[in-house]
């Protein structure tokens, strides 16, 4: 009985460590995705401003 309890505790600790690793990876993925989205919006805004300024200066 004691051996089974010890094995369950080890299993629980391993599961908790795996969940922590998953949470770390998920956080990293979420931050990277947010950075890519911000970069895309910045590039779109820059291109839009370039087109507008070029059109105004050519008049």
VMD Tcl script that draws the C-alpha trace (Angstrom):
set ca {
  {0.00 0.00 0.00}
  {2.79 2.40 0.92}
  {4.67 1.57 -2.29}
  {1.58 2.34 -4.36}
  {1.12 5.66 -2.57}
  {4.77 6.55 -3.18}
  {4.41 5.67 -6.85}
  {1.29 7.81 -7.14}
  {3.09 10.74 -5.51}
  {5.97 10.41 -7.98}
  {3.53 10.22 -10.84}
  {1.75 13.31 -9.59}
  {5.03 15.23 -9.30}
  {6.02 14.23 -12.84}
  {2.63 15.34 -14.13}
  {2.95 18.69 -12.37}
  {6.40 19.22 -13.91}
  {5.04 18.36 -17.35}
  {2.19 20.85 -16.91}
  {4.69 23.54 -15.91}
  {6.79 22.84 -19.02}
  {3.67 22.97 -21.19}
  {2.62 26.28 -19.61}
  {6.08 27.72 -20.29}
  {5.97 26.62 -23.92}
  {2.45 27.97 -24.33}
  {3.46 31.33 -22.85}
  {6.44 31.53 -25.21}
  {4.24 30.66 -28.19}
  {1.66 33.25 -27.16}
  {4.31 35.97 -26.81}
  {5.87 35.08 -30.16}
  {2.47 35.15 -31.85}
  {1.70 38.55 -30.32}
  {5.07 39.88 -31.54}
  {4.39 38.63 -35.09}
  {0.93 40.24 -35.12}
  {2.37 43.55 -33.90}
  {5.07 43.38 -36.55}
  {2.50 42.70 -39.27}
  {0.33 45.66 -38.21}
  {3.41 47.91 -38.07}
  {4.43 46.89 -41.57}
  {0.90 47.43 -42.91}
  {0.69 50.85 -41.25}
  {4.10 51.85 -42.61}
  {3.20 50.76 -46.13}
  {-0.13 52.60 -45.94}
  {1.54 55.81 -44.76}
  {4.16 55.52 -47.49}
  {1.48 55.20 -50.17}
  {-0.51 58.13 -48.77}
  {2.53 60.42 -48.40}
  {3.79 59.52 -51.86}
  {0.37 60.27 -53.38}
  {0.19 63.65 -51.60}
  {3.72 64.72 -52.58}
  {3.20 63.83 -56.26}
  {0.36 66.39 -56.60}
}
mol new
graphics top color blue
foreach p $ca { graphics top sphere $p radius 0.5 }
foreach p [lrange $ca 0 end-1] q [lrange $ca 1 end] { graphics top cylinder $p $q radius 0.2 }
display resetview
